[in-house]
Amino acid sequence: MDLIPWMEQWDMLPRPGGTVLCAVSGGRDSMCLLHYLHALSARRNFRVAAAHLNHGMRPTAQRDEALVRQFCEERDIPFYVGYEKVYDRARDWDLGVEETGRRLRYEFLSRTADELGAERIATAHHQLDQAETVLLNLLRGTGAEGLGGIPPVRGRLIRPLLNTSRTEIEAYVAKNGIAFVEDETNTDLNYSRNRLRLVIWPELERINSAAAENVARAAAIVRRESAYLDELASSYLPSDEARMACADLLAAPEALRPRILRLLIDRLNCGKKDFGQVHLAALERLCRTGGILDLPDRVRAVCRGGTLELQRDVDDIPGETVLTKDCPVIWGDYEICLCDPGPDALIVRGGVVSVRPWRSADRLTLPGSRGPRSLKRLFADAGIPPFRRDRTPVLCVDSVAAAAYGLGVDTAFQAEDKDVCIGIKWRKTEGEDGENDAQ
C-alpha cells in the first residue's frame, strides 16, 4: 500500500517539521492510517499526533480508547482524547445520533489541531466510504456537490486513504499485525450506511465487482466538472459582496443560476446544509418579483431596485433577561412584565422567570399534543419564519423553557390551584397588540 503518490497529488504532506493530527477511533481503517503515517513521518520529516473522541455511546468505548492509547504509548505518539455524551447532545440539538457524533468529532479535531498548531488533520475515509457516500447522497436527491462525494482535501482536512480499497487496508493491517477493535454498532441495520454496506453493497458487487472503484472514479469526475462550473458561476458575481444585480443572475444560463446563488450565500459563512433547492428557487423568483424573503440561519434576502442583497443578522439578537415584578422590560420588539395573576395575564407556575431567545435544546409540550416537540419544529408549524425566530421571546421558569410567544405554554408549567402562580403580560411594541398570544 503506497499512499505517497495520492498524498503528493493532493498536497497532503505537511512541510518539514510540521504536524499531522490523525483521527483514530480504534477501528481497522484509522489504526491502519495512524500506523502508516507514523512510519512515513520518519522518512518525510514530519510529526504525527493522534486524537480520539470517546463518544460514550457503547459499553466498550473505554476499551477502544485504551487500545489507541497503548498503541501511541508504545510508539511515543502524542495522544489526545476528548469525551462527549452524544445521546445527550443529540437531544439537546434535536439532531440524529450520527449527525451529532460527526459534528462533535470535527469540533474536537479542530480544537485539538489548533492547540497543537497542526497543519493537517487526517481522517481514514477510504474508497468504499466514498462510494457509499455518493449513493446515499443520490438517494437523498442531491445535486452535483453531493455526487462529488467526500473531497480528498477540505481546508486542512486530508483523506490519505480515499483512493485505497478496503482489501488493500485489510492486507496492510494483517501484514503489520496491527491490533484494532470492531464497533458493535457497525452491524446495526437501523443505520442507513450499515444497511447499504451489509445488505445492498454485496448485491452491487455481484453486478460489478469493481463497483466501489467505479463510483469513486465517477465522483472524481463530478468534482472536477463541479469545480469548473463554480469558476464559471463566480464570474457572474461581484468581487466580494453578498449582493448582485438581478439582471446578471437572470441573464446567466438557467442551469447555472442555482450555483451562482449558492456561491452568493457562501459569502455569509452560513451552514450549507440549511439551504436546499427550494430556497434557491425562491431566491430566483424573488429576483423577478422583488420583495423580502426570510431564509435559514438568520439570512434575509432583500430585492429592491433590481439588486438582490443577502443580509445575515447576528448582532442585535437580545440576550437573556431576568424579570422582576412590576418592572416592564423591553426585549427586542416586545414589552414583557412580571405581574400578579389576573384575567388579562399569561399564568404559569412559580419560579425564577426570565426571557431569552430560543435554543436548539428547547422543547415544549403544548396542550393537545402527543409529546414534546422542538421549538424549531413548533416555529415552523406556526409559520414563524427563520429570520424572526431569534427575536421571538421564550419565557423560562428556573432556566427551563416554559412558553414562547405565539405558540403557547408547556403543560408542565400550566398553573393549578395549589401552585404559586405568576402572571406575565407581553405585547409587541410595534404593530397589532399581541397580548396573551401564548395562551
N, C-alpha and C positions, 0 to 999 in steps of 0.2 A: 504494500500500500504506500504509494508515493503522493503526498499531498502538495509537495512544493510547486509543481507547475500550476496547479489550480490557485494556490495562495499567491504566487507571483503574478498570475494573470489578473487577479483582483486586488493586488496591492494590500494583502492581508498581513504581511510580515511587518513587525514594528522596526523602528530604527535601531541600530546597535545600542545596547544598554537599555532599551525600552522594556515595557512590561505588558504582558498579555494576561488578562484575568479570564480564567476558564470556568464556565458554569458547569458544576458537577452535581448530578443528582445521586450518583452511585450506581446507575444503570449501565448496561453494556456500552452504549454509544458514548456517553460522557466520560466513562472511565477510559475508553479507547482514546478519545481525543486528548484527555489530560496526559496519558502515558506518551502519546505521540509528540505533543507539544513540549513536554518535559525533555524528551530525548532530542528533539530538534533545537531546543533553546541553547544547548551547549555548543552545537555546531554553528548556529547563526547569531550567537552573542545577544540573546535577549533573556528576560526573566519571565517566569510563569508563576502565577498565584492561582489558587482555587477558591471558589465561592460556592457554598452550599446553603440553600434555604430549606430549613426544616418546617414543612407546612403543618405538621401536627395532625395530618389527616388519617393516618393509619397507626395501629399499634406498633408497627415495625419501623416507624420513622426514625427512632433513635438508633436502630440497627444500621440504617442507611448512613446516617451521619457518622457513626463510629467507623464504618468501613472506609469512607472517604478520608476521615481524619487520620486513620492508621496509615493509609496509602501515602498521604502527604508527609506524615512524620518520618516514615522510612526513607523518603527521598528529599527531605528538607525543603519541601514546597510550602510556602506560606499559605495558611488555611484560614478562611473567614467563613463564619456561619451566622445566619440570621434565623429568627424564629417568628412565625406568624400563625394565627389561628384562622385558617382560610374559611372554614364554615361560618365562623362569626362575622368575618369581614364580608362574605358573600351576602349574608342577611343585611348587614349594615348598608352595603352599597346597592342592594337589590339587583345583584348580578348572578349569573350562573357560577358554579364552583370552578369550572375550567377557566372562564374568563377572569375570575377573581385571582386564581392562582397565577395566571400568566402575568397580570398587571403587577402583583406583589413581587413576583420573581424579577421582572425587569426593573422595577423600582429599587430592589435590593442590589441588583448587579450594578446599576448606575451609581448608587450611593457609594458602594464599595470601590468601584473604579475611580470615583472622584477622590476618595480618601487616599488611594494608592498612587494616584497620578497615572493610572494605566491608560495606554494609548489604544488598546484593543480589548474588546470583550468577546470571547469566543463561545459560541453555543454549538451543540452537537447535532444539529439538524442534518439529516442525510438525504439521499436521493429518494428513498421511499416516503419520507416525511414530505418532501417536495411534491411528489405525485399525489399523495393523499390530500394535501392542502389544495391543490388545483381542482381536484374532483369535488371536494367539499364546497369550495367557493362556487364552482359551476352549478352545483345543486341549489345554492342559495340565489342564483340568478345574478352572478357578478358581472362586472364589466372587464375591460382589458387589464386593469390593475390587479384584480383578483385572479385572473387567468395567468398572470405572470408569476404567481406563487410567492415563495419566500425569496427575497433578494439575497444574493451572496454577501453583499455588504450594504449596511444602512448606517451611516454615520460611523461610529467606532465599533458597531456590532459586526462581527465577521462569522461566517459559517464555513470553516475549512473542510467539513465532510459533505457538503451539499451535493457534490458531484460523485460521491462514493456510494457504492451499493451496500445493502445490508450484508450480502455474502462476503464482501471484502472486509467489512468490520468484524464479522464473526471470525474470519480466518486470522485476522491480526490479533484479536483477543486470545484466541486459542494458542497461537504461536508464541505469544509472550506471557502466557499464563496469568492474565490479568483477572483478578477477582472482581465480581460485580454482584449486584442484587437484582432480583426480579420484583417489580412493582406489582403487587397483587391486583391493583385496580386495572391493570392492562388487559385483564380478561373480562372485565365488566362490560357487557354489551349494552348497558344503558347509555354509555358514552358513544357518540356518533363515530368518532375516529376509530375506536376499538371495533365497532361493528363493521366499518369499512375494511379495516385491516384483517380481521379474523374471518369474516363471512364473505364479503364481496370480493376482496382483492384476489384470493385464490382462484375465483372463477375468472377474473380478468386475465390472470396469468395462464389459465388454460386456453384462453383465446389467443394470447400473445405473451410468450414467456419474457419478453423484454418490455412489458407494459410500463413499469416504473421508469426505466431509462427513456422510453419514448415520450411519456408525458412530461418528464423533466426537460427533455430537449424542446418540446413544444412550448413549455413555459419560458424557456430562454429566448425563443424566437419572439414570443409575445412581448417580453420585457424590452427587447431591442427595438421592436416596432413602436411600443408604447413610449419609449424614451424619445424617439424621433417625433412622434405626434405631440408630446409635451413641448418639445422645442418649437414645433410649428405653431402650437396653440399660444405659446408665450409671446410670439411675435405680434399678436393682436392686443397685448396688454401694455399699459404704460409701464415705465421703468420700475416704480416701487410703490405705487399707491393701490389701495383696495377700492379703486373706482375705475370706471371705463365708460366710454361713450356707447350708448345703446346701439347706435348705428353701426359701430365697429363690430359688436357682437353679432348683430343680425346680418351683417354682410359676410360673416365667416361661413364656411360650409356647415350645413346643418349637423353633420356627424361630429364636427369639431367643437360645437358650442358647449356641450356639457363639460368637456375637458377644459375649455377656457374658463368657465365658471368655477370649476373645482380648483384650478390654479389660483383664481382670484380669492377664493375662500381660504386657501392655504396661507395667504399672506397675513391672515389674522391669527395664525397659530391655533386653530381650532382642532377639536377631535374629528378626524376624518370619518370615523365610523358613525358619527351622528348625522351625517349628510348622505342621503340616498338620492336615487334618480328622481323621486317625486319632488325633492327640494330644488334640484337643478332645473327641472321642467317648470316649476313655479317661478323661478328667477327669470327664465327666458320669457315667460308670459308677462312678467312684471315689466320687462323692457319694452313690451308692445303697448301696455296699458297705462303705465305709470302707477305711482302709489307707494305704499309701505307694506313690507312683508316681514313678519317675525319668524326667525329661524332658530334651530337648536343652538345650544351653547351661548346664549345671550347675544346672538347676532341679529341685527336688524338691517334689512335691505331697504334703501330709500331710492326711488327713481323719480327724479324731477328734472325738468328742462333737458330731457334727452340724455341724462347722465345717471348711471347706476352706481351707487355708493354703498359699500358694506361697512357697518359700524358694529363694534363689539364693546358692549358696556360692562366694564368690570370694576369701575372705581367708585361709583356712587350708590352701591347697594348698602342699605342701612345695616348696622350691626345688631347685637343683642342688647336689649334694654330691660332692666327690671322695673316693674310697675309699682308705684306707690299709691295708696288710696287717695282719691280725690285730687291727684296731680296729673292732669292730662299730658300725654306725650305725643309729639308729632313724630311719626315714624314713616318716612317716605311721604307718600300721598295720603296717609291715614292719620287720624287723630284717635288715640286709644286712651281710655280712662278706666281705672280700677275704682269700683264704687260699691255701694250696698246693693244687695239683690233687690230686684224690682221688676215690674211687668215689662219695662222697656229695655231691660238689660239681658245680655247673654249670661247664663248662670252655670257655673262649674263648681266642682268640689274644691275645697280649700287647699292652700299650699303657697309656696313662693311662685309668683306669677311673673313671667317675662314674655317679651315678644322678640322675634328674630326671623331671619329668612329660613326657608326650608332647607333641610339637609337630606342627603341621599338615604340616610338610615331612618328617616321619619316615616311612620306608618299610622294610619287611623282606621279604626273600626267604626264605621258610621252606622246609625240606626237602619235596620233592614238589610244590612249587608251580610254576607256569609262568612266574613272573617276580615282580618286586617289587610289593607292594601297600601302600597307605597303612595306617597304624596305625588310622585311623578305620574303614576297611573291615574290617580284621582284628578289631578290638574288636567290631564289630557281628556278624561271623560267629561269634565265640566267645561271643556272648550277654552281653558285658560292657556294662552299661547306661551311658548318657552320664554319669550322676552319679558313677560310680565310676572313669571313665577317667582323670581328672586325678589320681587318687590311686593309680593303678596304676604301679609303678616301671618305668621304662625304663632299661636298662643301656646305657651308652655306652662305646665304646673310642675314644680320641682324638677325642672330641666327636661321633662318628657313632653313631647308634642301632644296637646290636648284638643286643639281646634285650629282650623285655618279659615281665613276669610273667604266666603263664597262656597265653602264645602260643608262645614258642619262641625259638630263636637263628637269626639271619640266617646263611645258608650261607657268606657271605663271612667270617664270624668263627668258623666251625667249626674247631676246632684240629686240626692234623695233627701227626704225629710230629716233623717237623722244626721246628715252631713253638715259640716261647717261650710257654708256656701259663700261664693264670691260672685259679684256682678261685674261684668265688663261691658262697656259701651265702645263701639268703634264705628267710625264712618270715614268715608273718603272725603278728603279736603277739597277735591275737585270733582265736578260733575254731580250726578244724582246722589242723593243720600243713600248710603249703603248700610245703615244701622241695622244690626241684628241679622245680617245676611248669613251668618254662620249657624243660625239656629235651624 
